[in-house]
Amino acid sequence: MTLSSDLWQSNQDLAQECLTHPFVQGIATGTLERRKFAYYVGQDAFFLAAFARAYSVAAAKCSNWDEFNTFHNLASGVLEELRLHQNYATDWGVNLHQIEPAIATRRYTDFLLATAWGSEIGLITVAMTPCMRLYAFLGQELAKDGIPEHTYTNWIRTYSNPGFEQLAQQLERLTDKYATLSVSVNSSYRYAMLCERDFFQAVWQIQVKDTGKINTQFNS
């Protein structure tokens, strides 16, 4: 078993929490409130911008061109995701240039960027892999009985696409190459998975007023 697969298996409890979370299940069935998804689009766009920067920092730390190019290829995949978010934002009137990150979003991006700037490549990939593997997992699980036609079809199609799985595997191969099992590796992977779960929960709990404005006070 590789390090990346071992870390993923060790965090199956959080992967299942994300899969069964009402936000994700609302995407699966197409019943998620549109305003909540619009809020998610903005928060996720903020996150993805930080994710792309972390890839760039990791690329700058590479000692050979193959890994340098791999990180830039992964960053290009993030830009594709951002283009999807821009389409959603255009359709639903979300201004991606005026996003105020929620606490859960900022906590996740601060962790990723601090790890990117302050750690070696191995730990950087460990911190970033959960996002890629989790979204590939969610997309594939939601599409395993066929991709339904509803408001969120494109989301499911994007993350169940074999191309996204290949990107996740590329990052996992870098983890397997550069990281070794340690307390910091385990805790970084686990923390990123917790951030993913908390991200979904924060978006789900957001209070959306009838005016279309978003109240950032969460339910307790």
Secondary structure, DSSP 8 states (H G I E B T S, - for coil): --HHHHHHHHTHHHHHHHHHSHHHHHHHHT-S-HHHHHHHHHHHHHHHHHHHHHHHHHHHT-SSHHHHHHHHHHHHHHHHHHHHHHHHHHHHT--GGG----HHHHHHHHHHHHHHHHS-HHHHHHHHHHHHHHHHHHHHHHHTT----STTHHHHHHHHSHHHHHHHHHHHHHHHHH----HHHHHHHHHHHHHHHHHHHHHHH-EE-TTS-EE-----
